[in-house]
Amino acid sequence: MSKLGNLGARLHRGEIGYDFIGKRKIWYGVSILITITAILGLAVRGLNMGIEFQGGAVFTTPKNMSVSVASAENYAQEASGHDAIVQKLGDGSLRIQVAGIETSDATKIKNELAKDLKVDAEKINADLVGPSWGEQIANKAWQGLGIFMVLVVIYLAIAFEWRMAVAALVALIHDITITTGIYALVGFEVTPGTVIGLLTILGYSLYDTVVVFDSLKEQTKDITKQTRWTYSDVANRSINGTLVRSINTTVVALLPVAGLLFIGGGFLGAGMLNDISLSLFVGLAAGAYSSIFIATPLVADLKEREPQMKALRKRVLAKRAQAGSQEEFAGARTGAADSDDAAPAVVGPRDQSAARNRGRGRPSGKRR
């Protein structure tokens, strides 16, 4: 933990860092590939809509039923003429869900199930949802999602700027598409709990994005007055500075959701837990990814197209090139000075001969 804290501190101070912005095309490509896979899953398999959205009935049997889930599915399909989903609950009762039937047929189906399951029809509880009411619920869900998106864009445009609002909207659409695509591929049922989970993970996704955007806004207040960093450089430092915090918050949020999904839904067989926990788990992971690899690099791309940022980039690159030339020139001078200092220490035969010849023709006071 101490090493992780030191790493976070060094990332925040800019001592080390990963070039997220420079490698943004790689992350764009990965996101496009995942999004295409999700869209194909939606197109081929489609969403398994619950009875709350398409109408139907849910029959709950008494406790401690000895009938298997497979047998109950066959009984329900024969009685209704539609596909049925059967779950065995913790108390031994069976939850039989049949979608797409009229409420007037529910009594007949209930009686047929009672005969096949060998229980009293009065002991089977039936919850009915009409098709029109289910369609109304679906429309309300889409309206709520649309209103949420509009409010998010307006808030971010006012609090930050329109480029950040556009980037956040793209990241949210990315998260929704991936989450719904996973639902289509896995085949989980879409219920009101799923919609609640989607709205919840959009809030988490925005939280990570807004944290990075706030740091970026603070560090780029007077960016045009200096010639050391480009906008992309500052954006990259903002991501690195908040990276450990984003990872910590995401992991802490994913742990209880993973417990709901894999333990509550997988081992206990709780249907509602599956519906909401899968959307939370996939959405939290996708939201953390998009805030780092999609939203901020996209803002950097949009900002770098501004004339002021283009001029800043030219100045920064020119200064870096000049600094590099000066360092190269200084290095060359240092090398030349070292070679000049070493030259007098090298004594060759020619120098020795010249010195001896000069000494031979001189008169000496000792030899006359």
C-alpha positions as semicolon CSV with decimal commas, in nm:
position;residue;x (nm);y (nm);z (nm)
1;M;0,000;0,000;0,000
2;S;0,285;0,237;0,077
3;K;0,437;0,167;-0,263
4;L;0,104;0,244;-0,427
5;G;0,081;0,567;-0,231
6;N;0,432;0,666;-0,338
7;L;0,343;0,585;-0,696
8;G;0,033;0,805;-0,676
9;A;0,233;1,091;-0,526
10;R;0,497;1,068;-0,799
11;L;0,228;1,059;-1,067
12;H;0,059;1,364;-0,913
13;R;0,385;1,562;-0,906
14;G;0,461;1,468;-1,267
15;E;0,783;1,284;-1,182
16;I;0,666;0,978;-1,374
17;G;0,377;0,922;-1,610
18;Y;0,229;0,724;-1,894
19;D;0,164;0,888;-2,230
20;F;-0,213;0,836;-2,254
21;I;-0,262;1,120;-2,501
22;G;0,023;1,017;-2,728
23;K;-0,117;0,663;-2,758
24;R;-0,479;0,773;-2,788
25;K;-0,523;0,619;-3,134
26;I;-0,460;0,276;-2,982
27;W;-0,731;0,332;-2,721
28;Y;-0,968;0,472;-2,981
29;G;-0,918;0,157;-3,187
30;V;-0,979;-0,069;-2,886
31;S;-1,296;0,121;-2,796
32;I;-1,426;0,108;-3,152
33;L;-1,365;-0,268;-3,164
34;I;-1,548;-0,327;-2,835
35;T;-1,835;-0,099;-2,938
36;I;-1,876;-0,278;-3,274
37;T;-1,887;-0,612;-3,091
38;A;-2,155;-0,477;-2,857
39;I;-2,362;-0,341;-3,148
40;L;-2,337;-0,675;-3,329
41;G;-2,455;-0,850;-3,014
42;L;-2,755;-0,618;-2,995
43;A;-2,835;-0,667;-3,364
44;V;-2,799;-1,047;-3,368
45;R;-2,925;-1,155;-3,026
46;G;-3,125;-0,854;-2,912
47;L;-3,223;-0,772;-2,556
48;N;-3,415;-1,014;-2,339
49;M;-3,682;-0,773;-2,221
50;G;-3,863;-0,855;-1,898
51;I;-4,236;-0,865;-1,856
52;E;-4,228;-0,514;-1,713
53;F;-4,149;-0,390;-2,065
54;Q;-4,343;-0,630;-2,289
55;G;-4,619;-0,757;-2,062
56;G;-4,680;-1,105;-1,925
57;A;-4,721;-1,289;-1,598
58;V;-4,509;-1,417;-1,311
59;F;-4,630;-1,726;-1,123
60;T;-4,483;-1,810;-0,783
61;T;-4,541;-2,162;-0,647
62;P;-4,551;-2,271;-0,283
63;K;-4,232;-2,353;-0,094
64;N;-4,028;-2,672;-0,115
65;M;-4,128;-2,779;-0,463
66;S;-3,985;-3,113;-0,574
67;V;-4,026;-3,035;-0,945
68;S;-3,704;-2,955;-1,134
69;V;-3,649;-2,628;-1,316
70;A;-3,634;-2,801;-1,657
71;S;-3,967;-2,978;-1,599
72;A;-4,132;-2,656;-1,483
73;E;-4,012;-2,479;-1,799
74;N;-4,168;-2,749;-2,016
75;Y;-4,498;-2,730;-1,824
76;A;-4,509;-2,349;-1,857
77;Q;-4,431;-2,354;-2,230
78;E;-4,699;-2,616;-2,297
79;A;-4,956;-2,425;-2,094
80;S;-4,885;-2,080;-2,242
81;G;-4,742;-2,146;-2,587
82;H;-4,459;-1,900;-2,510
83;D;-4,104;-1,932;-2,384
84;A;-4,080;-1,936;-2,006
85;I;-3,806;-1,851;-1,759
86;V;-3,804;-2,054;-1,437
87;Q;-3,591;-1,982;-1,130
88;K;-3,573;-2,181;-0,809
89;L;-3,570;-1,950;-0,509
90;G;-3,394;-1,999;-0,180
91;D;-3,704;-2,134;0,000
92;G;-3,759;-2,401;-0,266
93;S;-4,041;-2,221;-0,448
94;L;-4,042;-2,170;-0,824
95;R;-4,067;-1,835;-1,001
96;I;-4,217;-1,894;-1,346
97;Q;-4,211;-1,597;-1,582
98;V;-4,401;-1,600;-1,909
99;A;-4,377;-1,293;-2,133
100;G;-4,599;-1,180;-2,418
101;I;-4,930;-1,326;-2,296
102;E;-5,261;-1,149;-2,243
103;T;-5,382;-1,097;-1,890
104;S;-5,706;-1,276;-1,979
105;D;-5,510;-1,598;-2,042
106;A;-5,335;-1,590;-1,705
107;T;-5,607;-1,781;-1,517
108;K;-5,608;-2,063;-1,772
109;I;-5,227;-2,091;-1,762
110;K;-5,233;-2,087;-1,383
111;N;-5,478;-2,377;-1,370
112;E;-5,275;-2,580;-1,618
113;L;-4,959;-2,522;-1,415
114;A;-5,138;-2,630;-1,098
115;K;-5,235;-2,961;-1,260
116;D;-4,887;-3,029;-1,393
117;L;-4,712;-2,927;-1,072
118;K;-4,972;-3,112;-0,861
119;V;-5,048;-2,820;-0,632
120;D;-5,361;-2,625;-0,548
121;A;-5,422;-2,342;-0,795
122;E;-5,508;-2,108;-0,509
123;K;-5,157;-2,151;-0,369
124;I;-4,995;-2,021;-0,689
125;N;-4,950;-1,644;-0,680
126;A;-4,985;-1,464;-1,015
127;D;-4,854;-1,113;-1,088
128;L;-4,983;-0,975;-1,418
129;V;-4,847;-0,695;-1,634
130;G;-5,041;-0,573;-1,936
131;P;-4,858;-0,509;-2,266
132;S;-4,967;-0,144;-2,278
133;W;-4,838;-0,081;-1,927
134;G;-4,507;-0,248;-2,013
135;E;-4,472;-0,030;-2,323
136;Q;-4,540;0,277;-2,111
137;I;-4,266;0,173;-1,868
138;A;-4,020;0,130;-2,156
139;N;-4,102;0,474;-2,296
140;K;-4,059;0,634;-1,953
141;A;-3,721;0,467;-1,918
142;W;-3,602;0,605;-2,252
143;Q;-3,736;0,950;-2,164
144;G;-3,553;0,945;-1,832
145;L;-3,229;0,846;-2,002
146;G;-3,266;1,120;-2,262
147;I;-3,339;1,388;-2,001
148;F;-3,038;1,271;-1,801
149;M;-2,812;1,308;-2,107
150;V;-2,940;1,659;-2,185
151;L;-2,893;1,778;-1,828
152;V;-2,541;1,635;-1,816
153;V;-2,439;1,814;-2,136
154;I;-2,586;2,145;-2,016
155;Y;-2,415;2,122;-1,677
156;L;-2,074;2,033;-1,817
157;A;-2,098;2,304;-2,084
158;I;-2,166;2,564;-1,812
159;A;-1,925;2,434;-1,549
160;F;-1,640;2,362;-1,792
161;E;-1,684;2,413;-2,168
162;W;-1,869;2,263;-2,461
163;R;-1,574;2,048;-2,572
164;M;-1,566;1,874;-2,238
165;A;-1,943;1,831;-2,254
166;V;-1,914;1,666;-2,597
167;A;-1,634;1,438;-2,478
168;A;-1,832;1,335;-2,168
169;L;-2,140;1,264;-2,383
170;V;-1,934;1,042;-2,615
171;A;-1,796;0,856;-2,313
172;L;-2,147;0,803;-2,172
173;I;-2,278;0,669;-2,502
174;H;-1,973;0,443;-2,515
175;D;-2,052;0,307;-2,165
176;I;-2,423;0,254;-2,239
177;T;-2,352;0,076;-2,567
178;I;-2,101;-0,161;-2,409
179;T;-2,327;-0,239;-2,113
180;T;-2,634;-0,310;-2,325
181;G;-2,422;-0,513;-2,567
182;I;-2,297;-0,730;-2,281
183;Y;-2,658;-0,781;-2,172
184;A;-2,747;-0,897;-2,522
185;L;-2,449;-1,134;-2,544
186;V;-2,502;-1,281;-2,196
187;G;-2,880;-1,302;-2,234
188;F;-2,970;-1,156;-1,896
189;E;-3,320;-1,020;-1,861
190;V;-3,371;-0,645;-1,881
191;T;-3,584;-0,527;-1,589
192;P;-3,642;-0,195;-1,412
193;G;-3,346;-0,295;-1,195
194;T;-3,134;-0,291;-1,509
195;V;-3,244;0,066;-1,585
196;I;-3,164;0,169;-1,228
197;G;-2,820;0,013;-1,264
198;L;-2,758;0,196;-1,593
199;L;-2,847;0,534;-1,445
200;T;-2,626;0,460;-1,145
201;I;-2,319;0,368;-1,347
202;L;-2,359;0,679;-1,562
203;G;-2,321;0,881;-1,245
204;Y;-2,003;0,690;-1,154
205;S;-1,867;0,738;-1,504
206;L;-1,929;1,111;-1,486
207;Y;-1,763;1,127;-1,144
208;D;-1,430;1,000;-1,278
209;T;-1,457;1,218;-1,588
210;V;-1,537;1,534;-1,392
211;V;-1,243;1,474;-1,157
212;V;-1,002;1,467;-1,451
213;F;-1,172;1,764;-1,619
214;D;-1,153;1,971;-1,301
215;S;-0,781;1,905;-1,271
216;L;-0,736;1,988;-1,639
217;K;-0,929;2,312;-1,605
218;E;-0,714;2,427;-1,312
219;Q;-0,386;2,349;-1,486
220;T;-0,477;2,517;-1,817
221;K;-0,592;2,856;-1,687
222;D;-0,293;3,051;-1,821
223;I;-0,150;2,789;-2,050
224;T;-0,096;3,031;-2,342
225;K;0,136;3,248;-2,130
226;Q;0,408;2,983;-2,114
227;T;0,607;2,788;-2,370
228;R;0,691;2,475;-2,177
229;W;0,380;2,258;-2,212
230;T;0,121;2,201;-2,484
231;Y;-0,244;2,138;-2,401
232;S;-0,196;1,767;-2,465
233;D;0,098;1,762;-2,223
234;V;-0,113;1,917;-1,948
235;A;-0,403;1,681;-2,024
236;N;-0,167;1,387;-1,993
237;R;-0,042;1,515;-1,657
238;S;-0,403;1,556;-1,539
239;I;-0,480;1,193;-1,619
240;N;-0,165;1,070;-1,445
241;G;-0,231;1,293;-1,145
242;T;-0,578;1,142;-1,087
243;L;-0,503;0,790;-1,212
244;V;-0,448;0,620;-0,876
245;R;-0,753;0,790;-0,727
246;S;-0,971;0,669;-1,015
247;I;-0,837;0,315;-0,984
248;N;-0,892;0,308;-0,608
249;T;-1,251;0,436;-0,624
250;T;-1,336;0,197;-0,908
251;V;-1,191;-0,109;-0,734
252;V;-1,366;-0,023;-0,406
253;A;-1,696;0,015;-0,593
254;L;-1,649;-0,305;-0,794
255;L;-1,583;-0,531;-0,495
256;P;-1,936;-0,527;-0,345
257;V;-2,092;-0,532;-0,692
258;A;-1,885;-0,840;-0,777
259;G;-2,016;-0,999;-0,459
260;L;-2,374;-0,933;-0,572
261;L;-2,308;-1,064;-0,922
262;F;-2,100;-1,376;-0,862
263;I;-2,215;-1,479;-0,514
264;G;-2,568;-1,344;-0,485
265;G;-2,663;-1,401;-0,847
266;G;-2,441;-1,699;-0,931
267;F;-2,470;-1,917;-0,621
268;L;-2,796;-1,802;-0,467
269;G;-2,978;-1,767;-0,798
270;A;-3,139;-1,432;-0,718
271;G;-3,277;-1,294;-1,043
272;M;-3,308;-0,930;-0,946
273;L;-2,949;-0,929;-0,819
274;N;-2,833;-1,051;-1,161
275;D;-3,022;-0,775;-1,338
276;I;-2,884;-0,484;-1,142
277;S;-2,538;-0,620;-1,053
278;L;-2,435;-0,700;-1,413
279;S;-2,518;-0,348;-1,531
280;L;-2,331;-0,202;-1,234
281;F;-2,025;-0,424;-1,280
282;V;-1,986;-0,371;-1,656
283;G;-2,080;-0,005;-1,636
284;L;-1,834;0,078;-1,357
285;A;-1,546;-0,085;-1,543
286;A;-1,644;0,079;-1,874
287;G;-1,689;0,418;-1,705
288;A;-1,342;0,411;-1,548
289;Y;-1,194;0,312;-1,884
290;S;-1,377;0,580;-2,082
291;S;-1,290;0,863;-1,842
292;I;-0,918;0,789;-1,882
293;F;-0,883;0,659;-2,237
294;I;-1,173;0,828;-2,420
295;A;-1,302;1,150;-2,263
296;T;-0,977;1,334;-2,182
297;P;-0,790;1,239;-2,503
298;L;-1,094;1,352;-2,701
299;V;-1,091;1,688;-2,522
300;A;-0,721;1,724;-2,606
301;D;-0,794;1,651;-2,972
302;L;-1,069;1,913;-2,984
303;K;-0,865;2,177;-2,800
304;E;-0,555;2,127;-3,014
305;R;-0,759;2,241;-3,316
306;E;-0,805;2,590;-3,172
307;P;-0,582;2,862;-3,328
308;Q;-0,443;2,961;-2,987
309;M;-0,347;2,603;-2,904
310;K;-0,196;2,551;-3,248
311;A;0,019;2,863;-3,198
312;L;0,114;2,742;-2,849
313;R;0,219;2,404;-2,986
314;K;0,441;2,573;-3,247
315;R;0,609;2,786;-2,980
316;V;0,661;2,490;-2,748
317;L;0,804;2,271;-3,022
318;A;1,028;2,553;-3,145
319;K;1,162;2,612;-2,795
320;R;1,226;2,241;-2,746
321;A;1,407;2,223;-3,079
322;Q;1,617;2,526;-2,984
323;A;1,698;2,376;-2,646
324;G;1,797;2,053;-2,815
325;S;2,026;2,238;-3,058
326;Q;2,188;2,426;-2,772
327;E;2,250;2,106;-2,582
328;E;2,397;1,947;-2,893
329;F;2,620;2,250;-2,952
330;A;2,729;2,253;-2,588
331;G;2,811;1,886;-2,612
332;A;3,018;1,944;-2,925
333;R;3,213;2,228;-2,758
334;T;3,279;2,014;-2,456
335;G;3,413;1,739;-2,677
336;A;3,638;1,982;-2,867
337;A;3,773;2,134;-2,546
338;D;3,856;1,791;-2,414
339;S;4,051;1,709;-2,731
340;D;4,248;2,041;-2,714
341;D;4,343;1,979;-2,353
342;A;4,466;1,633;-2,437
343;A;4,686;1,743;-2,735
344;P;4,987;1,883;-2,537
345;A;5,013;1,560;-2,341
346;V;5,085;1,365;-2,659
347;V;5,460;1,385;-2,737
348;G;5,564;1,245;-3,074
349;P;5,908;1,161;-3,217
350;R;5,907;1,471;-3,437
351;D;5,877;1,702;-3,136
352;Q;6,155;1,523;-2,955
353;S;6,393;1,549;-3,257
354;A;6,330;1,920;-3,297
355;A;6,413;1,985;-2,934
356;R;6,737;1,790;-2,954
357;N;6,856;1,971;-3,272
358;R;6,792;2,310;-3,114
359;G;7,015;2,223;-2,818
360;R;7,315;2,100;-3,017
361;G;7,428;2,430;-3,179
362;R;7,430;2,640;-2,866
363;P;7,759;2,744;-2,693
364;S;7,798;2,616;-2,344
365;G;7,996;2,782;-2,066
366;K;8,106;2,445;-1,935
367;R;8,254;2,320;-2,267
368;R;8,508;2,541;-2,439
